[in-house]
């Protein structure tokens, strides 16, 4: 998979010589298979998996969400 940019341009981004345009940034996120929000989530050790969990939880009913919250609270003990 490619983001349509030269290796030199990507190297310059990696080394802080260039900053990507917003369009190239979105291509980079697509390449990394993550959303821009996940890219900038510095508080999560695994933002991609957290996003998957969030998406799965969106279809649950209130009782199921309460059970999921209880499980998460129990797991962090």
N, CA, C and O atoms as a Tripos MOL2 file, in Angstrom:
@<TRIPOS>MOLECULE
protein
  308   307    77     0     0
PROTEIN
NO_CHARGES

@<TRIPOS>ATOM
      1 N           0.8530   -1.1870    0.0000 N.3       1 UNK1
      2 CA          0.0000    0.0000    0.0000 C.3       1 UNK1
      3 C           0.8940    1.2450    0.0000 C.2       1 UNK1
      4 O           1.9580    1.2570    0.6190 O.2       1 UNK1
      5 N           0.4590    2.2600   -0.6830 N.am      2 UNK2
      6 CA          1.2330    3.4880   -0.8010 C.3       2 UNK2
      7 C           0.3200    4.6850   -0.5600 C.2       2 UNK2
      8 O          -0.8880    4.6150   -0.7880 O.2       2 UNK2
      9 N           0.9110    5.7790   -0.0990 N.am      3 UNK3
     10 CA          0.1140    6.9970    0.0800 C.3       3 UNK3
     11 C           0.3390    7.9650   -1.0660 C.2       3 UNK3
     12 O          -0.1170    9.1070   -1.0150 O.2       3 UNK3
     13 N           1.0400    7.5170   -2.1030 N.am      4 UNK4
     14 CA          1.2180    8.3420   -3.2910 C.3       4 UNK4
     15 C           2.2320    9.4550   -3.1500 C.2       4 UNK4
     16 O           2.1670   10.4520   -3.8690 O.2       4 UNK4
     17 N           3.1650    9.2950   -2.2370 N.am      5 UNK5
     18 CA          4.2050   10.3100   -2.0210 C.3       5 UNK5
     19 C           5.5680    9.6430   -2.1760 C.2       5 UNK5
     20 O           5.7070    8.4400   -1.9550 O.2       5 UNK5
     21 N           6.5570   10.4200   -2.5510 N.am      6 UNK6
     22 CA          7.9010    9.8730   -2.7240 C.3       6 UNK6
     23 C           8.5030    9.4930   -1.3670 C.2       6 UNK6
     24 O           8.1300   10.0260   -0.3220 O.2       6 UNK6
     25 N           9.4330    8.5680   -1.4260 N.am      7 UNK7
     26 CA         10.1320    8.1450   -0.2110 C.3       7 UNK7
     27 C          10.8690    9.3200    0.4210 C.2       7 UNK7
     28 O          10.9410    9.4260    1.6460 O.2       7 UNK7
     29 N          11.4140   10.2000   -0.4090 N.am      8 UNK8
     30 CA         12.1330   11.3720    0.1020 C.3       8 UNK8
     31 C          11.1990   12.2930    0.8830 C.2       8 UNK8
     32 O          11.5620   12.7920    1.9490 O.2       8 UNK8
     33 N           9.9870   12.5210    0.3510 N.am      9 UNK9
     34 CA          9.0140   13.3750    1.0380 C.3       9 UNK9
     35 C           8.6230   12.7710    2.3880 C.2       9 UNK9
     36 O           8.5740   13.4730    3.3980 O.2       9 UNK9
     37 N           8.3480   11.4690    2.3980 N.am     10 UNK10
     38 CA          7.9800   10.7930    3.6500 C.3      10 UNK10
     39 C           9.1500   10.8650    4.6320 C.2      10 UNK10
     40 O           8.9430   11.0990    5.8230 O.2      10 UNK10
     41 N          10.3670   10.6690    4.1460 N.am     11 UNK11
     42 CA         11.5500   10.7720    5.0030 C.3      11 UNK11
     43 C          11.6660   12.1730    5.6010 C.2      11 UNK11
     44 O          12.0100   12.3230    6.7730 O.2      11 UNK11
     45 N          11.3790   13.1960    4.7970 N.am     12 UNK12
     46 CA         11.4240   14.5740    5.3020 C.3      12 UNK12
     47 C          10.3700   14.8110    6.3790 C.2      12 UNK12
     48 O          10.6210   15.5460    7.3340 O.2      12 UNK12
     49 N           9.2080   14.2050    6.2410 N.am     13 UNK13
     50 CA          8.1740   14.3090    7.2830 C.3      13 UNK13
     51 C           8.6740   13.6360    8.5540 C.2      13 UNK13
     52 O           8.5750   14.1960    9.6460 O.2      13 UNK13
     53 N           9.2130   12.4280    8.4020 N.am     14 UNK14
     54 CA          9.7090   11.6750    9.5600 C.3      14 UNK14
     55 C          10.8150   12.4260   10.3010 C.2      14 UNK14
     56 O          10.9230   12.3350   11.5240 O.2      14 UNK14
     57 N          11.6310   13.1640    9.5570 N.am     15 UNK15
     58 CA         12.7460   13.8860   10.1700 C.3      15 UNK15
     59 C          12.4150   15.3200   10.5500 C.2      15 UNK15
     60 O          13.2940   16.0620   10.9880 O.2      15 UNK15
     61 N          11.1560   15.7190   10.3890 N.am     16 UNK16
     62 CA         10.7380   17.0550   10.7900 C.3      16 UNK16
     63 C          11.1280   18.1540    9.8220 C.2      16 UNK16
     64 O          11.0190   19.3350   10.1530 O.2      16 UNK16
     65 N          11.5820   17.7870    8.6280 N.am     17 UNK17
     66 CA         11.9510   18.7910    7.6260 C.3      17 UNK17
     67 C          10.6940   19.3820    6.9900 C.2      17 UNK17
     68 O          10.6090   20.5910    6.7760 O.2      17 UNK17
     69 N           9.7240   18.5220    6.6930 N.am     18 UNK18
     70 CA          8.4400   18.9450    6.1160 C.3      18 UNK18
     71 C           7.3070   18.5370    7.0330 C.2      18 UNK18
     72 O           7.4310   17.5880    7.8080 O.2      18 UNK18
     73 N           6.2170   19.2470    6.9430 N.am     19 UNK19
     74 CA          4.9720   18.8400    7.5860 C.3      19 UNK19
     75 C           4.0040   18.4380    6.4860 C.2      19 UNK19
     76 O           3.9460   19.0900    5.4430 O.2      19 UNK19
     77 N           3.2430   17.3720    6.7050 N.am     20 UNK20
     78 CA          2.3100   16.9590    5.6580 C.3      20 UNK20
     79 C           1.1200   17.9090    5.5780 C.2      20 UNK20
     80 O           0.7310   18.5300    6.5670 O.2      20 UNK20
     81 N           0.5560   18.0060    4.3820 N.am     21 UNK21
     82 CA         -0.7020   18.7410    4.2460 C.3      21 UNK21
     83 C          -1.7890   17.9250    4.9480 C.2      21 UNK21
     84 O          -1.5690   16.7620    5.2870 O.2      21 UNK21
     85 N          -2.9400   18.5200    5.1650 N.am     22 UNK22
     86 CA         -4.0450   17.7880    5.7900 C.3      22 UNK22
     87 C          -4.4170   16.5790    4.9440 C.2      22 UNK22
     88 O          -4.6850   15.5060    5.4830 O.2      22 UNK22
     89 N          -4.4360   16.7400    3.6300 N.am     23 UNK23
     90 CA         -4.7890   15.6300    2.7460 C.3      23 UNK23
     91 C          -3.7900   14.4870    2.9010 C.2      23 UNK23
     92 O          -4.1890   13.3270    3.0070 O.2      23 UNK23
     93 N          -2.5060   14.8030    2.9150 N.am     24 UNK24
     94 CA         -1.4890   13.7630    3.0930 C.3      24 UNK24
     95 C          -1.6020   13.1530    4.4870 C.2      24 UNK24
     96 O          -1.4180   11.9460    4.6430 O.2      24 UNK24
     97 N          -1.8990   13.9570    5.4920 N.am     25 UNK25
     98 CA         -2.1000   13.4200    6.8410 C.3      25 UNK25
     99 C          -3.2260   12.3930    6.8460 C.2      25 UNK25
    100 O          -3.0970   11.3390    7.4700 O.2      25 UNK25
    101 N          -4.3340   12.6880    6.1560 N.am     26 UNK26
    102 CA         -5.4370   11.7280    6.0840 C.3      26 UNK26
    103 C          -5.0070   10.4630    5.3470 C.2      26 UNK26
    104 O          -5.4180    9.3650    5.7220 O.2      26 UNK26
    105 N          -4.1900   10.5960    4.3080 N.am     27 UNK27
    106 CA         -3.6530    9.4210    3.6110 C.3      27 UNK27
    107 C          -2.7830    8.5900    4.5500 C.2      27 UNK27
    108 O          -2.8380    7.3600    4.5360 O.2      27 UNK27
    109 N          -1.9830    9.2720    5.3630 N.am     28 UNK28
    110 CA         -1.1350    8.5680    6.3320 C.3      28 UNK28
    111 C          -1.9970    7.7970    7.3260 C.2      28 UNK28
    112 O          -1.7110    6.6390    7.6300 O.2      28 UNK28
    113 N          -3.0450    8.4310    7.8300 N.am     29 UNK29
    114 CA         -3.9480    7.7460    8.7670 C.3      29 UNK29
    115 C          -4.5920    6.5350    8.1030 C.2      29 UNK29
    116 O          -4.6890    5.4720    8.7160 O.2      29 UNK29
    117 N          -5.0310    6.6850    6.8590 N.am     30 UNK30
    118 CA         -5.6070    5.5480    6.1290 C.3      30 UNK30
    119 C          -4.5770    4.4300    5.9960 C.2      30 UNK30
    120 O          -4.8930    3.2580    6.2010 O.2      30 UNK30
    121 N          -3.3510    4.7980    5.6550 N.am     31 UNK31
    122 CA         -2.2810    3.8140    5.4980 C.3      31 UNK31
    123 C          -2.0420    3.0630    6.8110 C.2      31 UNK31
    124 O          -1.8330    1.8490    6.8100 O.2      31 UNK31
    125 N          -2.0750    3.7830    7.9160 N.am     32 UNK32
    126 CA         -1.8570    3.1840    9.2350 C.3      32 UNK32
    127 C          -3.1060    2.5090    9.7830 C.2      32 UNK32
    128 O          -3.0750    1.8990   10.8520 O.2      32 UNK32
    129 N          -4.2220    2.6230    9.0320 N.am     33 UNK33
    130 CA         -5.5140    2.0480    9.4250 C.3      33 UNK33
    131 C          -5.9710    2.5690   10.7820 C.2      33 UNK33
    132 O          -6.3710    1.8070   11.6620 O.2      33 UNK33
    133 N          -5.8990    3.8980   10.9250 N.am     34 UNK34
    134 CA         -6.3880    4.5360   12.1480 C.3      34 UNK34
    135 C          -7.0050    5.8790   11.7950 C.2      34 UNK34
    136 O          -6.6880    6.4790   10.7680 O.2      34 UNK34
    137 N          -7.8770    6.3290   12.6540 N.am     35 UNK35
    138 CA         -8.5060    7.6310   12.4500 C.3      35 UNK35
    139 C          -7.5600    8.7230   12.9390 C.2      35 UNK35
    140 O          -6.6400    8.4430   13.7070 O.2      35 UNK35
    141 N          -7.7780    9.9740   12.4990 N.am     36 UNK36
    142 CA         -6.9690   11.0690   13.0420 C.3      36 UNK36
    143 C          -7.0860   11.1710   14.5650 C.2      36 UNK36
    144 O          -6.1060   11.4860   15.2400 O.2      36 UNK36
    145 N          -8.2700   10.9080   15.1070 N.am     37 UNK37
    146 CA         -8.4470   10.9440   16.5540 C.3      37 UNK37
    147 C          -7.5620    9.8900   17.2250 C.2      37 UNK37
    148 O          -6.9330   10.1630   18.2480 O.2      37 UNK37
    149 N          -7.5150    8.6930   16.6510 N.am     38 UNK38
    150 CA         -6.6600    7.6450   17.2030 C.3      38 UNK38
    151 C          -5.1870    8.0270   17.0830 C.2      38 UNK38
    152 O          -4.3960    7.7400   17.9810 O.2      38 UNK38
    153 N          -4.8190    8.6670   15.9840 N.am     39 UNK39
    154 CA         -3.4330    9.0810   15.7580 C.3      39 UNK39
    155 C          -2.9450   10.0020   16.8770 C.2      39 UNK39
    156 O          -1.8070    9.8840   17.3310 O.2      39 UNK39
    157 N          -3.8030   10.9130   17.3150 N.am     40 UNK40
    158 CA         -3.4140   11.8980   18.3190 C.3      40 UNK40
    159 C          -3.7610   11.5000   19.7520 C.2      40 UNK40
    160 O          -3.5290   12.2830   20.6730 O.2      40 UNK40
    161 N          -4.3080   10.3110   19.9610 N.am     41 UNK41
    162 CA         -4.7000    9.8790   21.3030 C.3      41 UNK41
    163 C          -3.4680    9.4360   22.0840 C.2      41 UNK41
    164 O          -3.0540    8.2790   22.0080 O.2      41 UNK41
    165 N          -2.8880   10.3670   22.8320 N.am     42 UNK42
    166 CA         -1.6670   10.0620   23.5890 C.3      42 UNK42
    167 C          -1.9630    9.4110   24.9380 C.2      42 UNK42
    168 O          -1.0430    8.9530   25.6150 O.2      42 UNK42
    169 N          -3.2310    9.3640   25.3350 N.am     43 UNK43
    170 CA         -3.5890    8.7950   26.6290 C.3      43 UNK43
    171 C          -3.9480    7.3230   26.5550 C.2      43 UNK43
    172 O          -4.2070    6.7030   27.5870 O.2      43 UNK43
    173 N          -3.9710    6.7560   25.3760 N.am     44 UNK44
    174 CA         -4.3460    5.3590   25.2160 C.3      44 UNK44
    175 C          -3.1490    4.5600   24.7150 C.2      44 UNK44
    176 O          -2.4490    4.9760   23.7920 O.2      44 UNK44
    177 N          -2.9280    3.4100   25.3370 N.am     45 UNK45
    178 CA         -1.8230    2.5560   24.8900 C.3      45 UNK45
    179 C          -2.1870    1.8080   23.6210 C.2      45 UNK45
    180 O          -1.3010    1.3270   22.9160 O.2      45 UNK45
    181 N          -3.4820    1.7000   23.3130 N.am     46 UNK46
    182 CA         -3.8990    1.0230   22.0910 C.3      46 UNK46
    183 C          -5.1820    1.6580   21.5680 C.2      46 UNK46
    184 O          -6.2620    1.0920   21.7320 O.2      46 UNK46
    185 N          -5.0760    2.8250   20.9430 N.am     47 UNK47
    186 CA         -6.2780    3.5470   20.5130 C.3      47 UNK47
    187 C          -7.0990    2.8170   19.4580 C.2      47 UNK47
    188 O          -8.3160    2.9940   19.4090 O.2      47 UNK47
    189 N          -6.4730    2.0020   18.6100 N.am     48 UNK48
    190 CA         -7.2240    1.2910   17.5730 C.3      48 UNK48
    191 C          -8.1650    0.2680   18.2110 C.2      48 UNK48
    192 O          -9.3370    0.1880   17.8450 O.2      48 UNK48
    193 N          -7.6510   -0.5140   19.1690 N.am     49 UNK49
    194 CA         -8.4960   -1.5060   19.8420 C.3      49 UNK49
    195 C          -9.5580   -0.8270   20.6990 C.2      49 UNK49
    196 O         -10.6800   -1.3220   20.7970 O.2      49 UNK49
    197 N          -9.2180    0.2960   21.3180 N.am     50 UNK50
    198 CA        -10.2030    1.0410   22.1030 C.3      50 UNK50
    199 C         -11.3370    1.5240   21.2120 C.2      50 UNK50
    200 O         -12.5020    1.4880   21.6080 O.2      50 UNK50
    201 N         -10.9970    1.9750   20.0120 N.am     51 UNK51
    202 CA        -12.0220    2.4030   19.0660 C.3      51 UNK51
    203 C         -12.9090    1.2330   18.6630 C.2      51 UNK51
    204 O         -14.1230    1.3990   18.5450 O.2      51 UNK51
    205 N         -12.3290    0.0520   18.4470 N.am     52 UNK52
    206 CA        -13.1290   -1.1330   18.1150 C.3      52 UNK52
    207 C         -14.1090   -1.4590   19.2400 C.2      52 UNK52
    208 O         -15.2670   -1.7900   18.9880 O.2      52 UNK52
    209 N         -13.6340   -1.3630   20.4830 N.am     53 UNK53
    210 CA        -14.5020   -1.6150   21.6330 C.3      53 UNK53
    211 C         -15.6340   -0.5970   21.6940 C.2      53 UNK53
    212 O         -16.7840   -0.9560   21.9490 O.2      53 UNK53
    213 N         -15.3120    0.6610   21.4620 N.am     54 UNK54
    214 CA        -16.3150    1.7300   21.4650 C.3      54 UNK54
    215 C         -17.3660    1.4900   20.3900 C.2      54 UNK54
    216 O         -18.5620    1.6410   20.6360 O.2      54 UNK54
    217 N         -16.9130    1.1150   19.1960 N.am     55 UNK55
    218 CA        -17.8570    0.8560   18.1010 C.3      55 UNK55
    219 C         -18.7610   -0.3250   18.4320 C.2      55 UNK55
    220 O         -19.9560   -0.2890   18.1380 O.2      55 UNK55
    221 N         -18.2080   -1.3660   19.0360 N.am     56 UNK56
    222 CA        -19.0050   -2.5330   19.4140 C.3      56 UNK56
    223 C         -20.0230   -2.1710   20.4980 C.2      56 UNK56
    224 O         -21.1440   -2.6780   20.4910 O.2      56 UNK56
    225 N         -19.6340   -1.2990   21.4240 N.am     57 UNK57
    226 CA        -20.5150   -0.9170   22.5220 C.3      57 UNK57
    227 C         -21.6890   -0.0630   22.0600 C.2      57 UNK57
    228 O         -22.7170   -0.0160   22.7360 O.2      57 UNK57
    229 N         -21.5590    0.6050   20.9360 N.am     58 UNK58
    230 CA        -22.6190    1.4930   20.4560 C.3      58 UNK58
    231 C         -23.9130    0.7540   20.1300 C.2      58 UNK58
    232 O         -24.9790    1.3680   20.1190 O.2      58 UNK58
    233 N         -23.8440   -0.5360   19.8670 N.am     59 UNK59
    234 CA        -25.0600   -1.2790   19.5130 C.3      59 UNK59
    235 C         -25.6690   -1.9990   20.7170 C.2      59 UNK59
    236 O         -26.6830   -2.6840   20.5850 O.2      59 UNK59
    237 N         -25.0530   -1.8450   21.8830 N.am     60 UNK60
    238 CA        -25.5540   -2.5160   23.0810 C.3      60 UNK60
    239 C         -26.6820   -1.7190   23.7170 C.2      60 UNK60
    240 O         -26.7670   -0.4990   23.5700 O.2      60 UNK60
    241 N         -27.5490   -2.4370   24.4300 N.am     61 UNK61
    242 CA        -28.6090   -1.7500   25.1760 C.3      61 UNK61
    243 C         -28.0590   -1.2810   26.5200 C.2      61 UNK61
    244 O         -26.9200   -1.5950   26.8640 O.2      61 UNK61
    245 N         -28.8510   -0.5350   27.2770 N.am     62 UNK62
    246 CA        -28.3840    0.0490   28.5420 C.3      62 UNK62
    247 C         -27.8610   -1.0020   29.5190 C.2      62 UNK62
    248 O         -26.8190   -0.8070   30.1450 O.2      62 UNK62
    249 N         -28.5720   -2.0960   29.6470 N.am     63 UNK63
    250 CA        -28.1600   -3.1430   30.5940 C.3      63 UNK63
    251 C         -26.8230   -3.7480   30.1750 C.2      63 UNK63
    252 O         -25.9570   -3.9870   31.0170 O.2      63 UNK63
    253 N         -26.6570   -3.9920   28.8990 N.am     64 UNK64
    254 CA        -25.4010   -4.5500   28.4030 C.3      64 UNK64
    255 C         -24.2360   -3.5800   28.6270 C.2      64 UNK64
    256 O         -23.1290   -4.0000   28.9640 O.2      64 UNK64
    257 N         -24.4890   -2.2910   28.4380 N.am     65 UNK65
    258 CA        -23.4550   -1.2890   28.6770 C.3      65 UNK65
    259 C         -23.0870   -1.2530   30.1570 C.2      65 UNK65
    260 O         -21.9110   -1.1350   30.5000 O.2      65 UNK65
    261 N         -24.0950   -1.3550   31.0470 N.am     66 UNK66
    262 CA        -23.8130   -1.3930   32.4800 C.3      66 UNK66
    263 C         -22.9420   -2.5880   32.8350 C.2      66 UNK66
    264 O         -22.0260   -2.4640   33.6480 O.2      66 UNK66
    265 N         -23.2140   -3.7420   32.2380 N.am     67 UNK67
    266 CA        -22.4150   -4.9440   32.4850 C.3      67 UNK67
    267 C         -20.9830   -4.7400   31.9800 C.2      67 UNK67
    268 O         -20.0240   -5.1310   32.6460 O.2      67 UNK67
    269 N         -20.8460   -4.1320   30.8160 N.am     68 UNK68
    270 CA        -19.5210   -3.8600   30.2580 C.3      68 UNK68
    271 C         -18.7320   -2.9150   31.1590 C.2      68 UNK68
    272 O         -17.5320   -3.1060   31.3580 O.2      68 UNK68
    273 N         -19.3900   -1.9100   31.6990 N.am     69 UNK69
    274 CA        -18.7380   -0.9720   32.6220 C.3      69 UNK69
    275 C         -18.3010   -1.6980   33.8890 C.2      69 UNK69
    276 O         -17.1810   -1.5050   34.3630 O.2      69 UNK69
    277 N         -19.1810   -2.5330   34.4390 N.am     70 UNK70
    278 CA        -18.8210   -3.2970   35.6430 C.3      70 UNK70
    279 C         -17.6330   -4.2070   35.3650 C.2      70 UNK70
    280 O         -16.7330   -4.3250   36.1960 O.2      70 UNK70
    281 N         -17.6260   -4.8470   34.2090 N.am     71 UNK71
    282 CA        -16.5160   -5.7230   33.8490 C.3      71 UNK71
    283 C         -15.2130   -4.9340   33.7450 C.2      71 UNK71
    284 O         -14.1800   -5.3770   34.2480 O.2      71 UNK71
    285 N         -15.2510   -3.7780   33.1020 N.am     72 UNK72
    286 CA        -14.0540   -2.9510   32.9590 C.3      72 UNK72
    287 C         -13.5540   -2.4920   34.3210 C.2      72 UNK72
    288 O         -12.3490   -2.4910   34.5720 O.2      72 UNK72
    289 N         -14.4730   -2.1020   35.2040 N.am     73 UNK73
    290 CA        -14.0630   -1.6690   36.5380 C.3      73 UNK73
    291 C         -13.4640   -2.8160   37.3250 C.2      73 UNK73
    292 O         -12.5160   -2.6140   38.0830 O.2      73 UNK73
    293 N         -13.9990   -4.0190   37.1590 N.am     74 UNK74
    294 CA        -13.4640   -5.1860   37.8460 C.3      74 UNK74
    295 C         -12.0690   -5.5440   37.3060 C.2      74 UNK74
    296 O         -11.1820   -5.9240   38.0700 O.2      74 UNK74
    297 N         -11.8880   -5.4220   36.0100 N.am     75 UNK75
    298 CA        -10.6030   -5.7650   35.3900 C.3      75 UNK75
    299 C          -9.4780   -4.8270   35.8050 C.2      75 UNK75
    300 O          -8.3170   -5.2360   35.8380 O.2      75 UNK75
    301 N          -9.8050   -3.5690   36.1220 N.am     76 UNK76
    302 CA         -8.7440   -2.6300   36.4870 C.3      76 UNK76
    303 C          -8.2970   -2.7620   37.9370 C.2      76 UNK76
    304 O          -7.3560   -2.0890   38.3570 O.2      76 UNK76
    305 N          -8.9670   -3.6290   38.7130 N.am     77 UNK77
    306 CA         -8.5750   -3.8390   40.1210 C.3      77 UNK77
    307 C          -7.2980   -4.6390   40.2100 C.2      77 UNK77
    308 O          -6.8160   -4.9120   41.3100 O.2      77 UNK77
@<TRIPOS>BOND
     1     1     2 1
     2     2     3 1
     3     3     4 2
     4     3     5 am
     5     5     6 1
     6     6     7 1
     7     7     8 2
     8     7     9 am
     9     9    10 1
    10    10    11 1
    11    11    12 2
    12    11    13 am
    13    13    14 1
    14    14    15 1
    15    15    16 2
    16    15    17 am
    17    17    18 1
    18    18    19 1
    19    19    20 2
    20    19    21 am
    21    21    22 1
    22    22    23 1
    23    23    24 2
    24    23    25 am
    25    25    26 1
    26    26    27 1
    27    27    28 2
    28    27    29 am
    29    29    30 1
    30    30    31 1
    31    31    32 2
    32    31    33 am
    33    33    34 1
    34    34    35 1
    35    35    36 2
    36    35    37 am
    37    37    38 1
    38    38    39 1
    39    39    40 2
    40    39    41 am
    41    41    42 1
    42    42    43 1
    43    43    44 2
    44    43    45 am
    45    45    46 1
    46    46    47 1
    47    47    48 2
    48    47    49 am
    49    49    50 1
    50    50    51 1
    51    51    52 2
    52    51    53 am
    53    53    54 1
    54    54    55 1
    55    55    56 2
    56    55    57 am
    57    57    58 1
    58    58    59 1
    59    59    60 2
    60    59    61 am
    61    61    62 1
    62    62    63 1
    63    63    64 2
    64    63    65 am
    65    65    66 1
    66    66    67 1
    67    67    68 2
    68    67    69 am
    69    69    70 1
    70    70    71 1
    71    71    72 2
    72    71    73 am
    73    73    74 1
    74    74    75 1
    75    75    76 2
    76    75    77 am
    77    77    78 1
    78    78    79 1
    79    79    80 2
    80    79    81 am
    81    81    82 1
    82    82    83 1
    83    83    84 2
    84    83    85 am
    85    85    86 1
    86    86    87 1
    87    87    88 2
    88    87    89 am
    89    89    90 1
    90    90    91 1
    91    91    92 2
    92    91    93 am
    93    93    94 1
    94    94    95 1
    95    95    96 2
    96    95    97 am
    97    97    98 1
    98    98    99 1
    99    99   100 2
   100    99   101 am
   101   101   102 1
   102   102   103 1
   103   103   104 2
   104   103   105 am
   105   105   106 1
   106   106   107 1
   107   107   108 2
   108   107   109 am
   109   109   110 1
   110   110   111 1
   111   111   112 2
   112   111   113 am
   113   113   114 1
   114   114   115 1
   115   115   116 2
   116   115   117 am
   117   117   118 1
   118   118   119 1
   119   119   120 2
   120   119   121 am
   121   121   122 1
   122   122   123 1
   123   123   124 2
   124   123   125 am
   125   125   126 1
   126   126   127 1
   127   127   128 2
   128   127   129 am
   129   129   130 1
   130   130   131 1
   131   131   132 2
   132   131   133 am
   133   133   134 1
   134   134   135 1
   135   135   136 2
   136   135   137 am
   137   137   138 1
   138   138   139 1
   139   139   140 2
   140   139   141 am
   141   141   142 1
   142   142   143 1
   143   143   144 2
   144   143   145 am
   145   145   146 1
   146   146   147 1
   147   147   148 2
   148   147   149 am
   149   149   150 1
   150   150   151 1
   151   151   152 2
   152   151   153 am
   153   153   154 1
   154   154   155 1
   155   155   156 2
   156   155   157 am
   157   157   158 1
   158   158   159 1
   159   159   160 2
   160   159   161 am
   161   161   162 1
   162   162   163 1
   163   163   164 2
   164   163   165 am
   165   165   166 1
   166   166   167 1
   167   167   168 2
   168   167   169 am
   169   169   170 1
   170   170   171 1
   171   171   172 2
   172   171   173 am
   173   173   174 1
   174   174   175 1
   175   175   176 2
   176   175   177 am
   177   177   178 1
   178   178   179 1
   179   179   180 2
   180   179   181 am
   181   181   182 1
   182   182   183 1
   183   183   184 2
   184   183   185 am
   185   185   186 1
   186   186   187 1
   187   187   188 2
   188   187   189 am
   189   189   190 1
   190   190   191 1
   191   191   192 2
   192   191   193 am
   193   193   194 1
   194   194   195 1
   195   195   196 2
   196   195   197 am
   197   197   198 1
   198   198   199 1
   199   199   200 2
   200   199   201 am
   201   201   202 1
   202   202   203 1
   203   203   204 2
   204   203   205 am
   205   205   206 1
   206   206   207 1
   207   207   208 2
   208   207   209 am
   209   209   210 1
   210   210   211 1
   211   211   212 2
   212   211   213 am
   213   213   214 1
   214   214   215 1
   215   215   216 2
   216   215   217 am
   217   217   218 1
   218   218   219 1
   219   219   220 2
   220   219   221 am
   221   221   222 1
   222   222   223 1
   223   223   224 2
   224   223   225 am
   225   225   226 1
   226   226   227 1
   227   227   228 2
   228   227   229 am
   229   229   230 1
   230   230   231 1
   231   231   232 2
   232   231   233 am
   233   233   234 1
   234   234   235 1
   235   235   236 2
   236   235   237 am
   237   237   238 1
   238   238   239 1
   239   239   240 2
   240   239   241 am
   241   241   242 1
   242   242   243 1
   243   243   244 2
   244   243   245 am
   245   245   246 1
   246   246   247 1
   247   247   248 2
   248   247   249 am
   249   249   250 1
   250   250   251 1
   251   251   252 2
   252   251   253 am
   253   253   254 1
   254   254   255 1
   255   255   256 2
   256   255   257 am
   257   257   258 1
   258   258   259 1
   259   259   260 2
   260   259   261 am
   261   261   262 1
   262   262   263 1
   263   263   264 2
   264   263   265 am
   265   265   266 1
   266   266   267 1
   267   267   268 2
   268   267   269 am
   269   269   270 1
   270   270   271 1
   271   271   272 2
   272   271   273 am
   273   273   274 1
   274   274   275 1
   275   275   276 2
   276   275   277 am
   277   277   278 1
   278   278   279 1
   279   279   280 2
   280   279   281 am
   281   281   282 1
   282   282   283 1
   283   283   284 2
   284   283   285 am
   285   285   286 1
   286   286   287 1
   287   287   288 2
   288   287   289 am
   289   289   290 1
   290   290   291 1
   291   291   292 2
   292   291   293 am
   293   293   294 1
   294   294   295 1
   295   295   296 2
   296   295   297 am
   297   297   298 1
   298   298   299 1
   299   299   300 2
   300   299   301 am
   301   301   302 1
   302   302   303 1
   303   303   304 2
   304   303   305 am
   305   305   306 1
   306   306   307 1
   307   307   308 2
@<TRIPOS>SUBSTRUCTURE
     1 UNK1         2 RESIDUE 1 A UNK
     2 UNK2         6 RESIDUE 1 A UNK
     3 UNK3        10 RESIDUE 1 A UNK
     4 UNK4        14 RESIDUE 1 A UNK
     5 UNK5        18 RESIDUE 1 A UNK
     6 UNK6        22 RESIDUE 1 A UNK
     7 UNK7        26 RESIDUE 1 A UNK
     8 UNK8        30 RESIDUE 1 A UNK
     9 UNK9        34 RESIDUE 1 A UNK
    10 UNK10       38 RESIDUE 1 A UNK
    11 UNK11       42 RESIDUE 1 A UNK
    12 UNK12       46 RESIDUE 1 A UNK
    13 UNK13       50 RESIDUE 1 A UNK
    14 UNK14       54 RESIDUE 1 A UNK
    15 UNK15       58 RESIDUE 1 A UNK
    16 UNK16       62 RESIDUE 1 A UNK
    17 UNK17       66 RESIDUE 1 A UNK
    18 UNK18       70 RESIDUE 1 A UNK
    19 UNK19       74 RESIDUE 1 A UNK
    20 UNK20       78 RESIDUE 1 A UNK
    21 UNK21       82 RESIDUE 1 A UNK
    22 UNK22       86 RESIDUE 1 A UNK
    23 UNK23       90 RESIDUE 1 A UNK
    24 UNK24       94 RESIDUE 1 A UNK
    25 UNK25       98 RESIDUE 1 A UNK
    26 UNK26      102 RESIDUE 1 A UNK
    27 UNK27      106 RESIDUE 1 A UNK
    28 UNK28      110 RESIDUE 1 A UNK
    29 UNK29      114 RESIDUE 1 A UNK
    30 UNK30      118 RESIDUE 1 A UNK
    31 UNK31      122 RESIDUE 1 A UNK
    32 UNK32      126 RESIDUE 1 A UNK
    33 UNK33      130 RESIDUE 1 A UNK
    34 UNK34      134 RESIDUE 1 A UNK
    35 UNK35      138 RESIDUE 1 A UNK
    36 UNK36      142 RESIDUE 1 A UNK
    37 UNK37      146 RESIDUE 1 A UNK
    38 UNK38      150 RESIDUE 1 A UNK
    39 UNK39      154 RESIDUE 1 A UNK
    40 UNK40      158 RESIDUE 1 A UNK
    41 UNK41      162 RESIDUE 1 A UNK
    42 UNK42      166 RESIDUE 1 A UNK
    43 UNK43      170 RESIDUE 1 A UNK
    44 UNK44      174 RESIDUE 1 A UNK
    45 UNK45      178 RESIDUE 1 A UNK
    46 UNK46      182 RESIDUE 1 A UNK
    47 UNK47      186 RESIDUE 1 A UNK
    48 UNK48      190 RESIDUE 1 A UNK
    49 UNK49      194 RESIDUE 1 A UNK
    50 UNK50      198 RESIDUE 1 A UNK
    51 UNK51      202 RESIDUE 1 A UNK
    52 UNK52      206 RESIDUE 1 A UNK
    53 UNK53      210 RESIDUE 1 A UNK
    54 UNK54      214 RESIDUE 1 A UNK
    55 UNK55      218 RESIDUE 1 A UNK
    56 UNK56      222 RESIDUE 1 A UNK
    57 UNK57      226 RESIDUE 1 A UNK
    58 UNK58      230 RESIDUE 1 A UNK
    59 UNK59      234 RESIDUE 1 A UNK
    60 UNK60      238 RESIDUE 1 A UNK
    61 UNK61      242 RESIDUE 1 A UNK
    62 UNK62      246 RESIDUE 1 A UNK
    63 UNK63      250 RESIDUE 1 A UNK
    64 UNK64      254 RESIDUE 1 A UNK
    65 UNK65      258 RESIDUE 1 A UNK
    66 UNK66      262 RESIDUE 1 A UNK
    67 UNK67      266 RESIDUE 1 A UNK
    68 UNK68      270 RESIDUE 1 A UNK
    69 UNK69      274 RESIDUE 1 A UNK
    70 UNK70      278 RESIDUE 1 A UNK
    71 UNK71      282 RESIDUE 1 A UNK
    72 UNK72      286 RESIDUE 1 A UNK
    73 UNK73      290 RESIDUE 1 A UNK
    74 UNK74      294 RESIDUE 1 A UNK
    75 UNK75      298 RESIDUE 1 A UNK
    76 UNK76      302 RESIDUE 1 A UNK
    77 UNK77      306 RESIDUE 1 A UNK
